[in-house]
Amino acid sequence: MKIERVDIKNYRLLRDFSIELEDDLSLIVGKNNTGKTSLLTALDRFLTGSDRNKFSFDDFNLDLKSEIKTQVKSDLPDKDKYTPLGIRLNLLIRYSESDSLANLSRIMTDLDPDHYYINLEFGLLLEHDSLKQLKSDYAEFQTNEKQKEAKKEGYKARDLFYFLHSNLIEYFKLSKKSLSCSKATGQPDGKFFIDLGGENNISLKNLIQFRYISARRDVTNKEQNSTLSLQTSRIYEKTEATDKQNEHIANFKDALGDTDLALTKVYDELFKETVDKVSKFGGIAEGDSKISINSTLQHRDLLKGNTTVMYSHGEHTFPEFYNGLGYMNLISVIFEIEILLKEFKKTKYEVPADINLLFIEEPEAHTHPQMQYVFINNIKGLLKEGIKREDGANRNLQTVITTHSSHIASESDFNDIRYLKKVNDTSVIAKNLKALEAEYDSAGEEENYRFLKQYLTLNKAELFFADKAILIEGDTERIILPAMMKKIDQAESESPLLSQNISIVEVGAYSQVFERFIDFIGLKTLIITDIDSAEVVTKPVAGKDKTTREACKVSDPKAEFSTNYSLKFFLNTDSLAELKGFDLDQKRVEKTEEAEGKKWKVSSTGNVQLVFQTQEANEAGEEYHARSFEDAFFHVNKAFIKDPHNKFPSLTQKHLKTFRNDKMHVYEFAEKAIGSKPSFAIEILLNSKTNKAGIEFSNWEIPAYIKEGLTWLRDIKV
């Protein structure tokens, strides 16, 4: 038995939210403010109590607030046409023939033996009668507010939202139902429901148990803090009720008993004077109500204040607060998991719940990358053990982990990952990476998906958390691009590139391999690539003419095509004349649904911007259209390259000398002179200067196409 899907409506950013859960571990990733904590608090609000005071009007989705306002200001609808407004949480539970139905029998809506779904709905709802009362009460409130506004200068009448902030629980009531649902999908079919609240008051505590570890943990390495030590007492409390450690517990209690006897003798002497004074007061007969002060050490209480977690280092031991926050956080999470696992197991006199859901929020706090790798690998093993008891009443454990850590994401199974994506200011959706795999498979691109998984796992899981991305071809761009971003930021400080959450990804000539992933997560992406001009050449091969495309200058009259497959893939052309004629907007694309499937189309509002070399003038006024990055850089920075004070050992020195003497064309120099592209990029940085105004990298220029692309990326809104 397991929770297959969680649906949430109108809770904070979760306007119409649905997330599928794995049988064991689901890893939720996404940028900040995409609803990860909202998912946790929604589950907590509904599953760990029935207190309406847990909710506030701030929990209501903005669109829901507008709907409530419209409903209050409109005529009261007919009861049979009104759907109660409010927050809803639906749990889709799937069970099998081997599961016990003891806790399901009272909430099953279909006795068909082939029906294996239960759909539970929890709600905080404005029912029809409450809406009627709200309209009446608010009308009276409005009248009073207008009177105050008329009487008091500067007073502004309070609105409906203010009224609901103060009076929410008067109108919105908790509900709990089991909904009839489709045998095939588990979706509610609207036919009928079983009310689990009200007079029925059917408890679900034996069906579902929910626990969580919040990101707001009490871990600190301040002196006198004893978070870990307090957790040991909680572990003991949960351990005591099991048989497994009865012998150890008995020994512990025996030791306390011996200590009690010894301390009581000490207390007799210590408090003798006080006891004698009490006995001299009137009203107490001799031999009657004689008091004594005995030691009564309680095994639970003793641990709470008198157990200290220590660290060993050689022959020395140190208290817990001597260690770093990373280690303390890691140990605290493990301790907390141990406590919650014991809670899930329950005592030997109780049976564990059928479904046990553990939510761990951001376990990576204060930890370095290597520790995060270790954590996720070990935690999967710990959680996979599930809930095991000596009496055989074992249960599976479903775990949800939220994270901002690319290191944790990279160590996880791709099929476990759920990506939360903000659609607009009021809504978030969850995307299952299994759906992405299905996209690649249906297009016959299984190898591309395998490559993507390997690449993201080994290199760039950070893309899951980026706001924007830059896809580049090679080492030169990778090394020098941050300096170019710095140059642009120095020229205009508003929305600096280096302050934005931008991931730079080296993809070679394979940006098209990433296109489904980019579209899937909706990432704003700049693709910096080369125009790669080519001419058609026919040569005899083995007695037959063979036609090939060979590199040539963009300005060559015989240049007809681009050999860059990415340009053809995204812009749907390899015609050099067309590509040269495109302006920036014509190099921007978005994926749209076509009759033959989703295709990339030119769109001025697209999220993917391609840039490649364009014709531009250098400081000497020379116009030129480069073919590659190096070609473009040499052209606009002739003076920088020719300056004898600048050293470029990666360039072939005889060609450098020829170029500095103006006897070699920039295209030929780019083709022949570079020995090591990464070394050349580093040499650009080493030869960079800061001018008197404090502007860094002031002695060289950014090729126009890259500057144009980076400016677009800087300005596009997330």
Number of C-alpha atoms within 10 A of each C-alpha: 21 22 22 17 17 19 18 25 21 23 26 23 28 27 22 16 20 19 20 17 22 19 15 18 22 23 22 24 26 26 19 15 13 22 23 24 15 17 22 19 18 19 21 16 17 22 17 13 9 12 11 16 9 13 18 14 17 13 17 19 22 18 16 19 19 12 14 18 14 11 15 18 13 10 10 13 13 8 11 7 8 11 12 16 20 22 25 22 25 23 21 23 18 16 18 14 10 7 10 12 16 10 16 16 11 12 21 20 19 17 9 9 8 11 19 20 25 26 25 22 22 21 21 21 20 23 18 20 10 16 21 16 14 22 17 12 12 17 15 11 16 16 12 14 17 15 11 16 15 13 10 10 8 9 12 12 16 15 13 17 16 12 16 19 12 11 14 19 20 13 18 23 15 19 17 25 19 22 26 23 23 17 16 10 11 21 16 20 12 10 8 13 20 17 17 20 13 10 7 9 10 15 12 16 15 16 16 18 18 18 21 20 18 16 16 9 14 13 20 19 19 12 10 10 15 21 20 25 21 17 20 20 21 20 19 17 17 19 20 17 16 16 14 12 11 13 10 11 17 12 11 12 15 12 12 18 17 10 14 17 14 13 16 16 13 15 15 14 10 12 12 13 10 9 16 12 9 12 17 11 9 7 8 12 11 9 8 9 9 12 11 12 15 15 17 13 14 12 17 13 11 12 18 17 12 10 15 17 16 16 14 9 8 6 5 8 12 13 17 24 21 14 15 13 18 19 16 21 23 20 14 21 23 16 18 20 21 19 20 20 21 22 18 26 22 19 17 15 8 10 16 24 22 25 21 25 20 22 21 20 22 20 25 24 20 15 18 12 14 10 17 23 20 13 19 20 14 12 13 14 10 13 18 15 13 19 20 17 19 10 9 8 14 17 20 20 23 22 23 20 20 25 22 20 21 23 24 26 26 21 17 19 13 18 16 20 23 23 22 25 23 22 12 10 10 17 22 22 21 23 20 20 18 13 12 17 20 14 17 18 14 9 9 11 14 15 12 18 21 12 13 17 18 14 14 18 20 12 15 20 21 20 23 22 21 18 19 22 20 23 23 23 19 18 17 19 23 18 18 17 19 14 19 21 19 18 20 19 18 15 10 12 10 10 11 17 22 14 9 13 13 20 19 20 20 18 17 12 17 16 22 17 18 16 17 19 20 18 17 17 19 18 20 21 25 23 23 22 25 24 26 23 26 23 21 14 13 13 11 9 9 7 7 9 11 11 12 11 16 16 16 19 18 28 13 11 9 14 20 19 23 26 20 17 18 23 26 15 15 23 20 14 16 21 16 19 14 12 21 15 10 12 11 16 14 16 21 24 21 19 19 13 10 10 7 6 9 12 16 20 19 20 17 15 12 17 22 27 27 25 23 25 25 22 16 17 14 18 12 11 9 10 13 20 19 29 25 20 23 21 21 26 21 21 27 25 18 19 16 18 21 17 10 11 9 14 15 20 14 17 21 15 13 10 18 21 15 13 19 16 10 12 12 15 12 21 21 14 20 22 11 13 17 20 12 14 17 17 17 22 20 16 18 22 14 13 16 17 15 11 11 8 7 10 14 16 20 14 15 21 19 18 26 19 21 24 17 14 20 21 17 14 23 20 12 11 10 12
